[in-house]
């Protein structure tokens, strides 16, 4: 067995499988969200807050998780968090109130908080710098399967399992993954270091107070922010209220979106590594993804209803939104290797906090228009929120358009 294949099977695959669970925990809300809003008589604001509270917990756990990953490694941390994720899924499956569902989402948010960061940390330990983006892109392809399975397949399984049964199935997957990670992923010794709380706080403060971080991190994070916000919830209601799609057709379009996300994860990761190996700017590929995502949002803001146009725009959206991890890697390579997890979790804190605010804000903006006779939200509200996200992404891109980035070389 070749070393690269063994690395994939032993390190990448089990961690990427939990990445699939992470993706599923977000995507499933786009499928069950419209029905859940009807069943519990939730407003757009309440539904947005329910979906977004997971991101708030996810964001709050990032910095402690980053310290833990750098200190104890991805194997131990990811095993514990997979067990916590399983507990959150079980609670969601048993809850009958908005409060219970929200608490469960918060637990899941903490549980999945190391999903991407554990992959980046493991690859930073076991791969050369120029290969991290490529291996992480492959892991993103595997992880995107979670989104794929919680679109059309989940919609098809709803009559048999119900949304509670789907969450019990997710619980079982998280338990199985905890065992897989524990028995498969190795611990690669890191350079010996003494860990003190004051020293850790100083490192985190150094990262968060870095002008370089705040110049480039917002642009990198916006790709993932928009993916989390729309695929995590609002793409489903948009397809229902603007394009006029029913449940099966809505799920099929989200299925296509996730296929584009999966393809983009591989292509973008490969292209980013290729560009860096050839001495090109590390920002080139994430920058192209930003341009494509801006174009997709502009098209969606026009409220298209033609199936080919709708599908094409969400394909473009999903493919370009997959550039988030490649942007993360650009930022982590600006800092010392031993700080990889803390840098990536600092970016993820920014990403998830922004996703929480944007997802919640979208619900509040949609509530400014009266509900439609079918119980949905006005198409003009969706255009308004898409214009808001375009402005935010343009601001972040403008911030990153100055200066150069020194990177570690292989």
KETIMAR-727363 format. One record per residue (C-alpha): residue in three letters; y, x, z; residue number from 1. Coordinates in Angstrom, 2 decimals. Example, Ala and Ser with C-alpha at 12.3 -4.5 7.8 and 13.67 -1.06 7.14 Angstrom:
2
+--------+---------+---------+---------+-----+
| residu |      py |      px |      pz | num |
+--------+---------+---------+---------+-----+
|    ALA |   -4.50 |   12.30 |    7.80 |   1 |
|    SER |   -1.06 |   13.67 |    7.14 |   2 |
+--------+---------+---------+---------+-----+
This chain:
410
+--------+---------+---------+---------+-----+
| residu |      py |      px |      pz | num |
+--------+---------+---------+---------+-----+
|    UNK |    0.00 |    0.00 |    0.00 |   1 |
|    UNK |    3.38 |    1.41 |   -0.99 |   2 |
|    UNK |    5.91 |    2.09 |    1.81 |   3 |
|    UNK |    8.40 |   -0.40 |    0.33 |   4 |
|    UNK |    5.79 |   -3.18 |    0.19 |   5 |
|    UNK |    4.66 |   -2.46 |    3.72 |   6 |
|    UNK |    8.28 |   -2.52 |    4.89 |   7 |
|    UNK |    8.72 |   -5.92 |    3.26 |   8 |
|    UNK |    5.55 |   -7.40 |    4.74 |   9 |
|    UNK |    5.93 |   -5.99 |    8.26 |  10 |
|    UNK |    9.71 |   -6.02 |    8.79 |  11 |
|    UNK |   11.53 |   -8.12 |    6.21 |  12 |
|    UNK |    9.17 |  -11.07 |    5.78 |  13 |
|    UNK |    8.75 |  -12.20 |    9.42 |  14 |
|    UNK |   12.49 |  -11.87 |   10.10 |  15 |
|    UNK |   13.32 |  -13.59 |    6.80 |  16 |
|    UNK |   10.95 |  -16.42 |    7.73 |  17 |
|    UNK |   13.08 |  -17.11 |   10.78 |  18 |
|    UNK |   16.06 |  -16.97 |    8.43 |  19 |
|    UNK |   14.41 |  -19.90 |    6.61 |  20 |
|    UNK |   14.26 |  -21.80 |    9.91 |  21 |
|    UNK |   17.93 |  -20.94 |   10.46 |  22 |
|    UNK |   18.83 |  -22.31 |    7.02 |  23 |
|    UNK |   16.73 |  -25.43 |    7.56 |  24 |
|    UNK |   18.49 |  -26.20 |   10.85 |  25 |
|    UNK |   21.78 |  -26.44 |    8.96 |  26 |
|    UNK |   20.72 |  -28.02 |    5.66 |  27 |
|    UNK |   18.72 |  -30.82 |    7.25 |  28 |
|    UNK |   21.95 |  -32.41 |    8.51 |  29 |
|    UNK |   23.12 |  -32.98 |    4.93 |  30 |
|    UNK |   19.98 |  -35.11 |    4.40 |  31 |
|    UNK |   19.84 |  -37.01 |    7.70 |  32 |
|    UNK |   23.60 |  -37.01 |    8.35 |  33 |
|    UNK |   24.59 |  -40.09 |    6.30 |  34 |
|    UNK |   21.72 |  -42.15 |    7.79 |  35 |
|    UNK |   22.41 |  -40.83 |   11.28 |  36 |
|    UNK |   26.06 |  -41.87 |   10.97 |  37 |
|    UNK |   24.98 |  -45.39 |   10.04 |  38 |
|    UNK |   22.26 |  -45.62 |   12.73 |  39 |
|    UNK |   24.58 |  -44.47 |   15.55 |  40 |
|    UNK |   27.81 |  -45.93 |   14.05 |  41 |
|    UNK |   29.45 |  -42.49 |   13.94 |  42 |
|    UNK |   32.87 |  -41.87 |   12.45 |  43 |
|    UNK |   33.40 |  -38.92 |   10.10 |  44 |
|    UNK |   34.99 |  -37.02 |   13.00 |  45 |
|    UNK |   32.02 |  -37.66 |   15.31 |  46 |
|    UNK |   29.49 |  -36.72 |   12.62 |  47 |
|    UNK |   31.43 |  -33.55 |   11.79 |  48 |
|    UNK |   31.61 |  -32.61 |   15.46 |  49 |
|    UNK |   27.86 |  -33.20 |   15.95 |  50 |
|    UNK |   27.02 |  -30.96 |   13.01 |  51 |
|    UNK |   29.65 |  -28.37 |   13.94 |  52 |
|    UNK |   28.79 |  -27.97 |   17.64 |  53 |
|    UNK |   25.81 |  -25.85 |   16.57 |  54 |
|    UNK |   28.24 |  -23.46 |   14.89 |  55 |
|    UNK |   30.38 |  -23.27 |   18.03 |  56 |
|    UNK |   27.33 |  -22.22 |   20.09 |  57 |
|    UNK |   26.20 |  -19.91 |   17.28 |  58 |
|    UNK |   29.62 |  -18.24 |   17.26 |  59 |
|    UNK |   29.85 |  -17.94 |   21.04 |  60 |
|    UNK |   26.51 |  -16.11 |   21.17 |  61 |
|    UNK |   27.35 |  -13.58 |   18.48 |  62 |
|    UNK |   28.92 |  -10.74 |   20.46 |  63 |
|    UNK |   26.33 |  -10.77 |   23.29 |  64 |
|    UNK |   23.57 |  -10.95 |   20.70 |  65 |
|    UNK |   25.07 |   -8.02 |   18.78 |  66 |
|    UNK |   25.05 |   -5.89 |   21.92 |  67 |
|    UNK |   21.48 |   -6.97 |   22.68 |  68 |
|    UNK |   20.27 |   -6.13 |   19.15 |  69 |
|    UNK |   21.80 |   -2.66 |   19.28 |  70 |
|    UNK |   20.26 |   -2.06 |   22.70 |  71 |
|    UNK |   16.79 |   -3.68 |   22.52 |  72 |
|    UNK |   16.19 |   -4.06 |   18.80 |  73 |
|    UNK |   15.45 |   -7.06 |   16.57 |  74 |
|    UNK |   11.79 |   -7.55 |   17.59 |  75 |
|    UNK |   12.39 |   -8.45 |   21.24 |  76 |
|    UNK |   15.62 |  -10.36 |   20.76 |  77 |
|    UNK |   14.42 |  -12.42 |   17.81 |  78 |
|    UNK |   11.18 |  -13.39 |   19.60 |  79 |
|    UNK |   13.04 |  -14.76 |   22.61 |  80 |
|    UNK |   15.58 |  -16.61 |   20.46 |  81 |
|    UNK |   12.86 |  -18.15 |   18.28 |  82 |
|    UNK |   11.33 |  -19.68 |   21.42 |  83 |
|    UNK |   14.76 |  -21.03 |   22.42 |  84 |
|    UNK |   15.21 |  -22.51 |   18.94 |  85 |
|    UNK |   11.88 |  -24.31 |   19.27 |  86 |
|    UNK |   13.08 |  -25.85 |   22.55 |  87 |
|    UNK |   16.27 |  -27.07 |   20.85 |  88 |
|    UNK |   14.35 |  -28.70 |   18.01 |  89 |
|    UNK |   12.05 |  -30.43 |   20.52 |  90 |
|    UNK |   15.03 |  -31.82 |   22.45 |  91 |
|    UNK |   16.67 |  -33.08 |   19.24 |  92 |
|    UNK |   13.45 |  -34.84 |   18.25 |  93 |
|    UNK |   13.35 |  -36.66 |   21.61 |  94 |
|    UNK |   17.05 |  -37.54 |   21.98 |  95 |
|    UNK |   18.36 |  -41.10 |   21.65 |  96 |
|    UNK |   22.06 |  -40.54 |   22.30 |  97 |
|    UNK |   24.91 |  -38.61 |   20.72 |  98 |
|    UNK |   25.21 |  -36.46 |   23.87 |  99 |
|    UNK |   21.52 |  -35.52 |   23.77 | 100 |
|    UNK |   21.68 |  -34.66 |   20.08 | 101 |
|    UNK |   24.78 |  -32.53 |   20.66 | 102 |
|    UNK |   23.14 |  -30.59 |   23.52 | 103 |
|    UNK |   20.10 |  -29.98 |   21.34 | 104 |
|    UNK |   22.29 |  -28.71 |   18.50 | 105 |
|    UNK |   24.01 |  -26.32 |   20.91 | 106 |
|    UNK |   20.65 |  -24.92 |   22.05 | 107 |
|    UNK |   19.55 |  -24.49 |   18.44 | 108 |
|    UNK |   22.86 |  -22.76 |   17.68 | 109 |
|    UNK |   22.19 |  -20.15 |   20.35 | 110 |
|    UNK |   18.57 |  -19.80 |   19.23 | 111 |
|    UNK |   19.39 |  -19.04 |   15.60 | 112 |
|    UNK |   22.34 |  -16.80 |   16.46 | 113 |
|    UNK |   20.56 |  -13.53 |   15.58 | 114 |
|    UNK |   18.83 |  -14.71 |   12.38 | 115 |
|    UNK |   20.95 |  -12.81 |    9.85 | 116 |
|    UNK |   22.04 |  -10.05 |   12.21 | 117 |
|    UNK |   18.45 |   -9.14 |   13.11 | 118 |
|    UNK |   17.67 |   -8.72 |    9.41 | 119 |
|    UNK |   20.70 |   -6.49 |    8.81 | 120 |
|    UNK |   19.96 |   -4.44 |   11.95 | 121 |
|    UNK |   16.30 |   -3.94 |   11.00 | 122 |
|    UNK |   17.19 |   -2.88 |    7.47 | 123 |
|    UNK |   19.91 |   -0.55 |    8.77 | 124 |
|    UNK |   17.26 |    1.13 |   10.93 | 125 |
|    UNK |   14.49 |    1.34 |    8.34 | 126 |
|    UNK |   16.36 |    1.66 |    4.99 | 127 |
|    UNK |   18.93 |    3.98 |    3.47 | 128 |
|    UNK |   22.52 |    2.67 |    3.36 | 129 |
|    UNK |   22.44 |    1.96 |   -0.40 | 130 |
|    UNK |   19.26 |   -0.13 |    0.00 | 131 |
|    UNK |   20.40 |   -2.37 |    2.86 | 132 |
|    UNK |   22.13 |   -4.91 |    0.58 | 133 |
|    UNK |   19.15 |   -5.11 |   -1.78 | 134 |
|    UNK |   16.56 |   -5.61 |    0.99 | 135 |
|    UNK |   18.84 |   -8.09 |    2.73 | 136 |
|    UNK |   19.27 |   -9.95 |   -0.57 | 137 |
|    UNK |   15.48 |  -10.26 |   -0.86 | 138 |
|    UNK |   15.39 |  -11.57 |    2.71 | 139 |
|    UNK |   18.06 |  -14.13 |    1.75 | 140 |
|    UNK |   15.78 |  -15.39 |   -1.04 | 141 |
|    UNK |   13.02 |  -16.04 |    1.51 | 142 |
|    UNK |   15.50 |  -17.54 |    3.95 | 143 |
|    UNK |   16.87 |  -19.91 |    1.33 | 144 |
|    UNK |   13.45 |  -21.54 |    1.17 | 145 |
|    UNK |   14.40 |  -23.26 |    4.42 | 146 |
|    UNK |   17.29 |  -24.95 |    2.64 | 147 |
|    UNK |   15.06 |  -25.83 |   -0.31 | 148 |
|    UNK |   12.44 |  -27.50 |    1.90 | 149 |
|    UNK |   15.02 |  -29.55 |    3.80 | 150 |
|    UNK |   16.51 |  -31.17 |    0.68 | 151 |
|    UNK |   14.28 |  -33.11 |   -1.73 | 152 |
|    UNK |   11.00 |  -32.34 |    0.14 | 153 |
|    UNK |   12.53 |  -33.50 |    3.45 | 154 |
|    UNK |   13.90 |  -36.63 |    1.78 | 155 |
|    UNK |   10.42 |  -37.37 |    0.40 | 156 |
|    UNK |    8.85 |  -36.83 |    3.84 | 157 |
|    UNK |   11.32 |  -39.08 |    5.67 | 158 |
|    UNK |    9.33 |  -42.34 |    5.15 | 159 |
|    UNK |    6.21 |  -40.71 |    6.60 | 160 |
|    UNK |    7.60 |  -38.48 |    9.36 | 161 |
|    UNK |   11.08 |  -39.85 |   10.04 | 162 |
|    UNK |   13.84 |  -37.47 |   11.05 | 163 |
|    UNK |   12.22 |  -36.97 |   14.47 | 164 |
|    UNK |    8.95 |  -35.86 |   12.89 | 165 |
|    UNK |   10.83 |  -33.38 |   10.72 | 166 |
|    UNK |   12.35 |  -31.83 |   13.85 | 167 |
|    UNK |    8.93 |  -31.62 |   15.53 | 168 |
|    UNK |    7.72 |  -29.76 |   12.44 | 169 |
|    UNK |   10.66 |  -27.37 |   12.72 | 170 |
|    UNK |    9.74 |  -26.84 |   16.38 | 171 |
|    UNK |    6.19 |  -25.81 |   15.43 | 172 |
|    UNK |    7.51 |  -23.40 |   12.79 | 173 |
|    UNK |    9.83 |  -21.72 |   15.31 | 174 |
|    UNK |    6.97 |  -21.25 |   17.79 | 175 |
|    UNK |    4.75 |  -19.71 |   15.09 | 176 |
|    UNK |    7.54 |  -17.40 |   13.99 | 177 |
|    UNK |    8.10 |  -16.12 |   17.53 | 178 |
|    UNK |    4.48 |  -14.92 |   17.62 | 179 |
|    UNK |    4.72 |  -13.45 |   14.10 | 180 |
|    UNK |    7.84 |  -11.40 |   14.87 | 181 |
|    UNK |    6.44 |  -10.14 |   18.18 | 182 |
|    UNK |    3.18 |   -8.89 |   16.70 | 183 |
|    UNK |    4.50 |   -7.65 |   13.33 | 184 |
|    UNK |    7.99 |   -6.16 |   13.61 | 185 |
|    UNK |    8.03 |   -2.62 |   14.95 | 186 |
|    UNK |   10.51 |   -0.99 |   17.31 | 187 |
|    UNK |   12.14 |    2.01 |   15.67 | 188 |
|    UNK |   13.62 |    4.28 |   18.34 | 189 |
|    UNK |   17.38 |    4.44 |   18.20 | 190 |
|    UNK |   19.37 |    7.51 |   19.32 | 191 |
|    UNK |   19.25 |    7.80 |   23.08 | 192 |
|    UNK |   22.30 |    6.25 |   24.72 | 193 |
|    UNK |   23.37 |    4.99 |   28.09 | 194 |
|    UNK |   24.54 |    1.40 |   28.07 | 195 |
|    UNK |   27.28 |    0.37 |   30.43 | 196 |
|    UNK |   29.08 |   -2.94 |   30.43 | 197 |
|    UNK |   32.51 |   -1.29 |   30.34 | 198 |
|    UNK |   31.47 |    0.95 |   27.46 | 199 |
|    UNK |   30.04 |   -1.96 |   25.48 | 200 |
|    UNK |   33.20 |   -3.97 |   26.02 | 201 |
|    UNK |   35.26 |   -1.00 |   24.82 | 202 |
|    UNK |   33.24 |   -0.74 |   21.59 | 203 |
|    UNK |   33.56 |   -4.46 |   20.92 | 204 |
|    UNK |   37.29 |   -4.30 |   21.59 | 205 |
|    UNK |   37.60 |   -1.32 |   19.25 | 206 |
|    UNK |   35.97 |   -3.34 |   16.47 | 207 |
|    UNK |   37.99 |   -6.50 |   17.11 | 208 |
|    UNK |   41.27 |   -4.61 |   17.34 | 209 |
|    UNK |   40.65 |   -2.71 |   14.11 | 210 |
|    UNK |   43.16 |   -3.51 |   11.37 | 211 |
|    UNK |   40.47 |   -2.67 |    8.83 | 212 |
|    UNK |   38.22 |   -5.36 |   10.30 | 213 |
|    UNK |   40.88 |   -8.06 |   10.15 | 214 |
|    UNK |   41.93 |   -7.07 |    6.65 | 215 |
|    UNK |   38.50 |   -7.41 |    5.07 | 216 |
|    UNK |   36.34 |   -9.58 |    7.34 | 217 |
|    UNK |   38.05 |  -12.95 |    6.60 | 218 |
|    UNK |   37.38 |  -12.67 |    2.85 | 219 |
|    UNK |   33.74 |  -11.73 |    3.45 | 220 |
|    UNK |   33.23 |  -14.51 |    5.98 | 221 |
|    UNK |   34.83 |  -17.27 |    3.85 | 222 |
|    UNK |   31.90 |  -17.19 |    1.41 | 223 |
|    UNK |   29.53 |  -18.10 |    4.25 | 224 |
|    UNK |   32.04 |  -20.43 |    5.93 | 225 |
|    UNK |   32.18 |  -22.64 |    2.86 | 226 |
|    UNK |   28.42 |  -22.56 |    2.39 | 227 |
|    UNK |   27.82 |  -23.54 |    6.03 | 228 |
|    UNK |   30.48 |  -26.25 |    5.89 | 229 |
|    UNK |   29.39 |  -27.99 |    2.70 | 230 |
|    UNK |   25.64 |  -27.36 |    2.51 | 231 |
|    UNK |   25.46 |  -27.86 |    6.28 | 232 |
|    UNK |   26.90 |  -31.39 |    6.06 | 233 |
|    UNK |   29.68 |  -32.43 |    3.71 | 234 |
|    UNK |   27.99 |  -31.81 |    0.35 | 235 |
|    UNK |   25.70 |  -34.77 |    1.06 | 236 |
|    UNK |   28.47 |  -37.30 |    1.82 | 237 |
|    UNK |   30.50 |  -35.95 |   -1.16 | 238 |
|    UNK |   27.59 |  -36.61 |   -3.51 | 239 |
|    UNK |   27.22 |  -40.13 |   -2.10 | 240 |
|    UNK |   30.90 |  -41.09 |   -2.00 | 241 |
|    UNK |   32.40 |  -39.23 |   -4.99 | 242 |
|    UNK |   29.50 |  -38.85 |   -7.44 | 243 |
|    UNK |   27.90 |  -42.14 |   -6.38 | 244 |
|    UNK |   24.43 |  -40.69 |   -5.82 | 245 |
|    UNK |   21.72 |  -42.43 |   -3.83 | 246 |
|    UNK |   19.33 |  -40.71 |   -1.38 | 247 |
|    UNK |   16.74 |  -39.27 |   -3.80 | 248 |
|    UNK |   19.30 |  -38.18 |   -6.39 | 249 |
|    UNK |   21.50 |  -36.72 |   -3.67 | 250 |
|    UNK |   18.56 |  -34.75 |   -2.29 | 251 |
|    UNK |   17.62 |  -33.50 |   -5.76 | 252 |
|    UNK |   21.15 |  -32.15 |   -6.30 | 253 |
|    UNK |   21.08 |  -30.39 |   -2.92 | 254 |
|    UNK |   17.67 |  -29.02 |   -3.91 | 255 |
|    UNK |   19.24 |  -27.51 |   -7.05 | 256 |
|    UNK |   22.10 |  -26.14 |   -4.91 | 257 |
|    UNK |   19.62 |  -24.34 |   -2.66 | 258 |
|    UNK |   17.74 |  -22.91 |   -5.65 | 259 |
|    UNK |   21.06 |  -21.47 |   -6.84 | 260 |
|    UNK |   21.67 |  -20.11 |   -3.34 | 261 |
|    UNK |   18.22 |  -18.49 |   -3.35 | 262 |
|    UNK |   18.71 |  -16.96 |   -6.80 | 263 |
|    UNK |   22.17 |  -15.80 |   -5.85 | 264 |
|    UNK |   20.88 |  -14.15 |   -2.69 | 265 |
|    UNK |   18.63 |  -11.89 |   -4.74 | 266 |
|    UNK |   20.96 |  -11.26 |   -7.69 | 267 |
|    UNK |   24.04 |  -10.61 |   -5.55 | 268 |
|    UNK |   22.15 |   -8.28 |   -3.19 | 269 |
|    UNK |   20.66 |   -6.35 |   -6.12 | 270 |
|    UNK |   24.02 |   -6.13 |   -7.92 | 271 |
|    UNK |   25.85 |   -4.99 |   -4.77 | 272 |
|    UNK |   23.34 |   -2.19 |   -4.15 | 273 |
|    UNK |   23.43 |   -1.21 |   -7.82 | 274 |
|    UNK |   27.24 |   -1.09 |   -7.82 | 275 |
|    UNK |   27.34 |    1.04 |   -4.67 | 276 |
|    UNK |   24.68 |    3.44 |   -6.00 | 277 |
|    UNK |   26.75 |    3.95 |   -9.16 | 278 |
|    UNK |   29.90 |    4.67 |   -7.18 | 279 |
|    UNK |   31.66 |    1.39 |   -7.92 | 280 |
|    UNK |   33.73 |   -0.47 |   -5.36 | 281 |
|    UNK |   31.55 |   -2.16 |   -2.73 | 282 |
|    UNK |   33.95 |   -5.12 |   -2.89 | 283 |
|    UNK |   33.35 |   -5.77 |   -6.60 | 284 |
|    UNK |   30.40 |   -8.16 |   -6.32 | 285 |
|    UNK |   31.67 |  -10.16 |   -3.28 | 286 |
|    UNK |   35.04 |  -10.37 |   -5.07 | 287 |
|    UNK |   33.44 |  -11.90 |   -8.16 | 288 |
|    UNK |   31.64 |  -14.38 |   -5.89 | 289 |
|    UNK |   35.00 |  -15.36 |   -4.40 | 290 |
|    UNK |   36.45 |  -16.08 |   -7.85 | 291 |
|    UNK |   33.44 |  -18.19 |   -8.81 | 292 |
|    UNK |   33.57 |  -20.17 |   -5.57 | 293 |
|    UNK |   37.27 |  -20.89 |   -6.05 | 294 |
|    UNK |   36.52 |  -22.22 |   -9.54 | 295 |
|    UNK |   33.72 |  -24.45 |   -8.22 | 296 |
|    UNK |   35.95 |  -25.94 |   -5.51 | 297 |
|    UNK |   38.74 |  -26.60 |   -7.99 | 298 |
|    UNK |   36.31 |  -28.49 |  -10.20 | 299 |
|    UNK |   34.91 |  -30.53 |   -7.31 | 300 |
|    UNK |   38.42 |  -31.38 |   -6.12 | 301 |
|    UNK |   38.94 |  -33.22 |   -9.44 | 302 |
|    UNK |   36.24 |  -35.71 |   -8.38 | 303 |
|    UNK |   33.79 |  -35.44 |  -11.31 | 304 |
|    UNK |   31.04 |  -38.03 |  -11.67 | 305 |
|    UNK |   29.27 |  -36.86 |  -14.85 | 306 |
|    UNK |   25.82 |  -35.65 |  -13.70 | 307 |
|    UNK |   25.86 |  -32.45 |  -15.78 | 308 |
|    UNK |   29.30 |  -31.47 |  -14.45 | 309 |
|    UNK |   28.41 |  -32.33 |  -10.85 | 310 |
|    UNK |   25.18 |  -30.32 |  -11.02 | 311 |
|    UNK |   26.88 |  -27.38 |  -12.73 | 312 |
|    UNK |   29.66 |  -27.17 |  -10.16 | 313 |
|    UNK |   27.28 |  -27.28 |   -7.18 | 314 |
|    UNK |   25.08 |  -24.68 |   -8.92 | 315 |
|    UNK |   28.11 |  -22.39 |   -9.23 | 316 |
|    UNK |   29.12 |  -23.15 |   -5.64 | 317 |
|    UNK |   25.67 |  -22.27 |   -4.25 | 318 |
|    UNK |   25.22 |  -19.12 |   -6.34 | 319 |
|    UNK |   28.63 |  -17.70 |   -5.41 | 320 |
|    UNK |   28.41 |  -18.71 |   -1.74 | 321 |
|    UNK |   25.33 |  -16.48 |   -1.46 | 322 |
|    UNK |   27.64 |  -13.45 |   -1.57 | 323 |
|    UNK |   28.45 |  -13.71 |    2.14 | 324 |
|    UNK |   25.78 |  -11.25 |    3.39 | 325 |
|    UNK |   26.79 |   -8.67 |    0.76 | 326 |
|    UNK |   30.34 |   -8.93 |    2.10 | 327 |
|    UNK |   29.06 |   -8.47 |    5.65 | 328 |
|    UNK |   27.32 |   -5.25 |    4.67 | 329 |
|    UNK |   30.53 |   -3.87 |    3.15 | 330 |
|    UNK |   32.25 |   -4.28 |    6.51 | 331 |
|    UNK |   29.36 |   -2.90 |    8.63 | 332 |
|    UNK |   29.29 |    0.27 |    6.53 | 333 |
|    UNK |   32.87 |    0.96 |    7.53 | 334 |
|    UNK |   31.71 |    1.59 |   11.11 | 335 |
|    UNK |   29.12 |    3.91 |   12.74 | 336 |
|    UNK |   25.46 |    3.01 |   12.27 | 337 |
|    UNK |   24.88 |    2.42 |   15.99 | 338 |
|    UNK |   27.55 |   -0.31 |   15.90 | 339 |
|    UNK |   25.97 |   -2.22 |   12.98 | 340 |
|    UNK |   24.90 |   -5.25 |   14.98 | 341 |
|    UNK |   28.14 |   -5.52 |   16.91 | 342 |
|    UNK |   30.20 |   -5.34 |   13.71 | 343 |
|    UNK |   28.04 |   -7.87 |   11.90 | 344 |
|    UNK |   28.05 |  -10.24 |   14.86 | 345 |
|    UNK |   31.83 |   -9.88 |   15.11 | 346 |
|    UNK |   32.04 |  -11.01 |   11.48 | 347 |
|    UNK |   29.58 |  -13.79 |   12.19 | 348 |
|    UNK |   31.67 |  -14.93 |   15.17 | 349 |
|    UNK |   34.62 |  -15.25 |   12.83 | 350 |
|    UNK |   32.46 |  -17.03 |   10.24 | 351 |
|    UNK |   30.88 |  -19.52 |   12.60 | 352 |
|    UNK |   34.05 |  -20.23 |   14.53 | 353 |
|    UNK |   35.79 |  -20.92 |   11.24 | 354 |
|    UNK |   32.89 |  -23.10 |   10.07 | 355 |
|    UNK |   33.13 |  -25.12 |   13.29 | 356 |
|    UNK |   36.87 |  -25.65 |   12.81 | 357 |
|    UNK |   36.65 |  -26.44 |    9.10 | 358 |
|    UNK |   33.66 |  -28.77 |    9.41 | 359 |
|    UNK |   35.38 |  -30.66 |   12.22 | 360 |
|    UNK |   38.74 |  -30.69 |   10.40 | 361 |
|    UNK |   37.11 |  -32.17 |    7.30 | 362 |
|    UNK |   35.85 |  -35.11 |    9.35 | 363 |
|    UNK |   39.31 |  -35.66 |   10.85 | 364 |
|    UNK |   40.95 |  -35.52 |    7.41 | 365 |
|    UNK |   38.46 |  -37.97 |    5.89 | 366 |
|    UNK |   39.20 |  -40.41 |    8.71 | 367 |
|    UNK |   42.83 |  -40.55 |    7.54 | 368 |
|    UNK |   41.63 |  -42.83 |    4.72 | 369 |
|    UNK |   40.00 |  -46.24 |    5.34 | 370 |
|    UNK |   36.22 |  -46.44 |    5.09 | 371 |
|    UNK |   34.94 |  -47.73 |    1.76 | 372 |
|    UNK |   33.05 |  -51.07 |    1.56 | 373 |
|    UNK |   29.76 |  -49.13 |    1.37 | 374 |
|    UNK |   30.54 |  -47.34 |    4.65 | 375 |
|    UNK |   31.45 |  -44.00 |    3.07 | 376 |
|    UNK |   34.77 |  -42.17 |    2.85 | 377 |
|    UNK |   37.50 |  -42.23 |    0.21 | 378 |
|    UNK |   37.23 |  -39.74 |   -2.68 | 379 |
|    UNK |   40.90 |  -38.80 |   -2.22 | 380 |
|    UNK |   40.01 |  -37.44 |    1.22 | 381 |
|    UNK |   37.38 |  -35.14 |   -0.28 | 382 |
|    UNK |   39.90 |  -33.81 |   -2.79 | 383 |
|    UNK |   42.29 |  -33.08 |    0.05 | 384 |
|    UNK |   39.73 |  -31.10 |    2.06 | 385 |
|    UNK |   38.64 |  -29.12 |   -1.00 | 386 |
|    UNK |   42.25 |  -28.16 |   -1.66 | 387 |
|    UNK |   42.51 |  -27.07 |    1.97 | 388 |
|    UNK |   39.45 |  -24.82 |    1.66 | 389 |
|    UNK |   40.84 |  -23.34 |   -1.59 | 390 |
|    UNK |   44.10 |  -22.42 |    0.16 | 391 |
|    UNK |   42.21 |  -20.82 |    3.06 | 392 |
|    UNK |   40.03 |  -18.76 |    0.74 | 393 |
|    UNK |   43.01 |  -17.64 |   -1.36 | 394 |
|    UNK |   44.77 |  -16.46 |    1.80 | 395 |
|    UNK |   41.72 |  -14.46 |    2.92 | 396 |
|    UNK |   41.32 |  -12.94 |   -0.56 | 397 |
|    UNK |   44.99 |  -11.94 |   -0.65 | 398 |
|    UNK |   44.61 |  -10.26 |    2.74 | 399 |
|    UNK |   41.70 |   -8.16 |    1.44 | 400 |
|    UNK |   43.38 |   -7.18 |   -1.82 | 401 |
|    UNK |   45.15 |   -4.17 |   -0.32 | 402 |
|    UNK |   43.73 |   -0.80 |    0.62 | 403 |
|    UNK |   40.42 |    0.96 |    0.12 | 404 |
|    UNK |   37.18 |    1.04 |    2.11 | 405 |
|    UNK |   35.50 |    4.31 |    3.12 | 406 |
|    UNK |   31.73 |    3.77 |    3.23 | 407 |
|    UNK |   28.74 |    5.70 |    4.53 | 408 |
|    UNK |   26.73 |    7.15 |    1.66 | 409 |
|    UNK |   22.98 |    7.50 |    1.36 | 410 |
+--------+---------+---------+---------+-----+
